[in-house]
Amino acid sequence: MTGYSDDLRLAHMMADSADDLTMRRFKAVDLRVDTKPDLTPVSDADRAVEEAIRGTLRRARPRDAVVGEEMGKTSGYGSRCWIVDPIDGTKNYVRGVPVWATLIALMEHGRVVVGVVSAPALSRRWWAARDGGAWTGRSLTKATRCNVSSVSRLQDASFSYSSLGGWEERGRLGEFLDLTRTVWRTRAYGDFWSHMMVAEGAVDISAEPELSAWDMAALTVIVEEAGGIWTDLSGSTDVDGGSMVCANPLLHGEVLKRLGD
C-alpha cells in the first residue's frame, strides 16, 4: 500500500455507499430528472450521492476541500481537495443504460493522488493510489492489476470515444475522422469506460474533447498508474484542461499530433 492507503479505503467506502444509492434508483419508475442551466440532465440519484459523499467527508476529512458536479466547491484549509462526479453518464443512467459510474478523486498540491471509478451496473470498479499501481476488481482484497497495452502502430490500435458532436464543435471533426480511418477498430464505449479500458489494455486509445475536472480527475491517476499517458488536446496534464486523450506510451504522441490543438 502507499501513503494514501487510508484515503483509498475511504474512497472505496464512499463508492460502496454510492453504489447502494445509485442501484436502488436505477430504472426506478419514480426517478426524478431535472434539466440544469447547461441543458444537461440531473437526477435525484445524482444529488443524493453527492450529498452522501460530502457528508462522509465532513466527518472523516473536515479540513479537505470538496468539488462536486452538482453542488460546486466547498473550501478547505490545506492542499487537499476531493473531486466528485456522483454519476458520470447521467444520460445513460436516466435511460436505463448500464454504462455509468461514480467518480471519486483526491488531489493534493494540484496532483491527483487517489482515484476510484465504480460502475455497479456493470459490476466493475477501478482504482489507484499514487505509486501503488492501478487495479480492478470487486474489493481491495480481490483485485487484478491494470496495465496498458503494448500496441505500437495506429493501424493495429483500438480507439474508443463518446460522440462526434464535441469534435465538430471544437472544429476538429476532420482530424477525428481521419484518426478513425487510420486505426484498426473504433467503438463508442463512451465516458469513463473508454479510459478505463485503456488502463486495462483492452483498448489502446481514448479521447473526449469536452470534459470538466470531475469527469477526468479520478481517471487520470488510474491511467497513469497503469502505465498510460493522458493529456488534454494541448498536451497539458491539467484536469481543468477541458479534454482528455489517453493511450499507451507508444501511441500517445502520434494520437496527440493528429487530434491536438
C-alpha positions, 0 to 999 in steps of 0.5 A, spaced: 500 500 500 502 507 499 501 513 503 494 514 501 492 507 503 487 510 508 484 515 503 483 509 498 479 505 503 475 511 504 474 512 497 472 505 496 467 506 502 464 512 499 463 508 492 460 502 496 455 507 499 454 510 492 453 504 489 447 502 494 444 509 492 445 509 485 442 501 484 436 502 488 434 508 483 436 505 477 430 504 472 426 506 478 419 508 475 419 514 480 426 517 478 426 524 478 430 528 472 431 535 472 434 539 466 440 544 469 442 551 466 447 547 461 441 543 458 444 537 461 440 532 465 440 531 473 437 526 477 435 525 484 440 519 484 445 524 482 444 529 488 443 524 493 450 521 492 453 527 492 450 529 498 452 522 501 459 523 499 460 530 502 457 528 508 462 522 509 467 527 508 465 532 513 466 527 518 472 523 516 476 529 512 473 536 515 479 540 513 479 537 505 476 541 500 470 538 496 468 539 488 462 536 486 458 536 479 452 538 482 453 542 488 460 546 486 466 547 491 466 547 498 473 550 501 478 547 505 484 549 509 490 545 506 492 542 499 487 537 499 481 537 495 476 531 493 473 531 486 466 528 485 462 526 479 456 522 483 454 519 476 458 520 470 453 518 464 447 521 467 444 520 460 445 513 460 443 512 467 436 516 466 435 511 460 436 505 463 443 504 460 448 500 464 454 504 462 455 509 468 459 510 474 461 514 480 467 518 480 471 519 486 478 523 486 483 526 491 488 531 489 493 534 493 498 540 491 494 540 484 496 532 483 491 527 483 493 522 488 487 517 489 482 515 484 476 510 484 471 509 478 465 504 480 460 502 475 455 497 479 451 496 473 456 493 470 459 490 476 466 493 475 470 498 479 477 501 478 482 504 482 489 507 484 493 510 489 499 514 487 505 509 486 501 503 488 499 501 481 492 501 478 487 495 479 480 492 478 476 488 481 470 487 486 474 489 493 481 491 495 482 484 497 480 481 490 483 485 485 487 484 478 492 489 476 491 494 470 496 495 465 496 498 458 497 495 452 503 494 448 500 496 441 505 500 437 502 502 430 495 506 429 493 501 424 493 495 429 490 500 435 483 500 438 480 507 439 474 508 443 470 515 444 463 518 446 460 522 440 462 526 434 458 532 436 464 535 441 469 534 435 465 538 430 464 543 435 471 544 437 472 544 429 476 538 429 471 533 426 476 532 420 482 530 424 477 525 428 475 522 422 481 521 419 484 518 426 478 513 425 480 511 418 487 510 420 486 505 426 484 498 426 477 498 430 473 504 433 467 503 438 463 508 442 464 505 449 463 512 451 465 516 458 469 513 463 469 506 460 473 508 454 479 510 459 478 505 463 479 500 458 485 503 456 488 502 463 486 495 462 489 494 455 483 492 452 483 498 448 489 502 446 486 509 445 481 514 448 479 521 447 473 526 449 474 533 447 469 536 452 470 534 459 470 538 466 475 536 472 470 531 475 469 527 469 477 526 468 480 527 475 479 520 478 481 517 471 487 520 470 491 517 476 488 510 474 491 511 467 497 513 469 498 508 474 497 503 469 502 505 465 498 510 460 499 517 458 493 522 458 493 529 456 488 534 454 488 536 446 494 541 448 498 536 451 497 539 458 496 534 464 491 539 467 484 536 469 481 543 468 484 542 461 477 541 458 479 534 454 482 528 455 486 523 450 489 517 453 493 511 450 499 507 451 506 510 451 507 508 444 501 511 441 500 517 445 504 522 441 502 520 434 494 520 437 496 527 440 499 530 433 493 528 429 487 530 434 491 536 438 490 543 438 
